[in-house]
């Protein structure tokens, strides 16, 4: 007959099992992290891969993309306190640039908030240029607000071309595309406001 073991033996065994499980979990997480990093290799990623990414993965991919292009001082901001920018980097002309990344499906439309947030982040990061880059498209209202405020927009088509430039080793062409000046448009507010002013004057009469 097997003698009953003291309680402390079971406690030690339980603690040892927990420690082993924790160590195994950490090892698995490290391995998965290495796999994810390899999977985010810009030389291997396609637009189809990006369509399967989570937002945080897309941001990390862009971080590696911009870093390997050769940009200086590339930073990925903390998700919990990014103040409207996901990446901060210094362009070739020395201008600090903030970028907001939007990973959405191809037929999704990116609205005003992306432009509002990245433009507001410029003062916090002391940046002179702002970009919104998406795997989708921009709504007409978003394009208008970006044009009025000088925020550069890079949509799915631009992203596909950037990927092609990178894979073919055309880094300078990719950076030219990124740093090209935003398309500025005059504010349509005055024209839109004229009918309202006339209506108000008629109402006062």
N, C-alpha and C positions, 0 to 999 in steps of 0.2 A: 504494500500500500504506500502510495506516494505521500510524503509528509506535506502538510499545508505550509506554503511559504509565508514568511512575515509580510505585513502590509507594505513595508518600505521597499521590498523587492518589486512589487507591482508598480509602486509609484515611480521608482527609478526606470523600470521598463517602459512605462507610459511616457515619461519625460524624454527618454532616449528615442522613442518612436516619433514623438512630435518634432524633436530636433532633426531627425533624419528626413522627415517629410518636408520641413522648412528648407533644409539644404537642397533636397531634390527639386522643390518648387523653384528655388532661386536659380539653380542650374538650368532648369527648363526655360525660365524667363530670360536668362542671359542668352541661351541658344536661340530662342525665338527672336530676341532683339537683334542678334547678329544676322539672322535670316532676313528680318525686316529691313535692316540697313542694306544688305546686299540687294534686296528686291527694289530698294529705292535708288539704286545706282542709275544716274541719269543716262549713262551710255546704253542701258538696257530697257529703260521705261518707254512705253508707247502711250498714245492717247487712250487706247483701250484699257491699259493698266490704270491710268489715271481715273477713268470712269468707274473703276472698282474701288478706289481709295476712299478712306474716311477723310474728313477735313484736316485732321491733325497730320495724317500721312502726307497729304498734298503739301501742306506747309513745310514738312521736313524734306520732302522731295525738292521743293523749290529752294530751300536753304542749301542743299547740296548742289543743286543746279547752278545757282548764282555763285557759290563758292568755287566750284570747279571751272566756271567760266573765267575766273580770275579777278572777280571783284574784291575790293579790300573792305575790311571791317564789316563782314556780313554777320548779322545777328538775327537769331530767331527769338522773338519775344515770348514771354510766358503767357500761356493761354488764359490764365485767370486774371491777368492784368496787362493786356496788350495795348490798351488805350487807343484802339482803332487800327493798329498796324501789326501785321504778322511777321514781317521782315524789315530790317533796317540795313542799308548798305551804302557804301560810298561809290559813286559813279566815277568814271575815268576823268571827268573834269573837276573832281573834288567835291561835288555837290552831294550832301547826304540825302538819301532818298528813302521814303517809307512806302511799303507795299502791303496791300491787303489781298489775301488769296481767297478765292471763292470756288470751292469744288462742288459743282452742281451738274446735274444731267444736261445733256446737249440742248434739249428744248426748253430749259428753264431760263427765265429772264431775271437778271440781276437788277434790283431796284435802286432807289435813291439812297438808302441807308449806307451802302458800301462807299459811295462818294462822300457822304456827309462824315462818316467815321474816319476815313483815311485822311481827309482834308483837315479835320479837327486834330488829328494826331501829329500833324506837322509841327505845331508849336511845341508840343510836349517833347518831341524828339529833336527839335531844332533842325528840322529838315527843310530843304529848299525845293524839293520835288516830291510828288506823290503819284502812285500807280495803283490801279486795281487790275488784277489779273485773274481771269476766270476760265474754267473749262466749258462754260456755257456762253450765253450772249447777254447783251445789255438792253434794257428797255429804252424806248425813245426818251422818256423823262430822265433816265440816268445819263444818257449821252448828252442831253442838254445841260444838266447841272454840272457834269464834268467839264464840258466845253466852256461854260461861263467861269468856272473856278480854276481852270488850267490843270485838272487832274487827268493824267494819261490813262486811257483804257486799253487793255490788251484782252481780246476775246479768244474764243476757241480757235478760230483760224490763225490768230497770231501765235497762240501756244503751239499749235501743230508746226508752224514754220520755225519757231524757236527750237523745238525738239529736233527738227530736220537739220537746222544749222549746227546744233551741238554734235549730233551724231556724225556729221560730215566734217567736223573739225573747224567749221567756220565760226569761231568764237567771236571775232570782231564784228561779223555781220549780225550775230545774235545780240551783241551789246549795242550795236547801232540801232537795232529794232527796239530794244528796251529803252534806250536813252533819247530816241527821237522825240522832239517836242510834241506836247499835247496839242490836239486840234482845238483851237480857241474859237468860240462863237460869241457874238454880241448877245447881251441879255435881251430876251424878247419881252421882258416885263412891261416896258413902256407901251409897246404896241398893244399888248393884251389888256393893259389897264385903261386905255383911252375909252373904249365903249362903256366901261363901268363908271368913269368920271362923267361922261355925257348923260348916262342914265340917272346918276345922282343929281346932276344939275336940273334935269327935267323934272325929277321928283320934287325938288325944292320949289320949283315954280308952281 
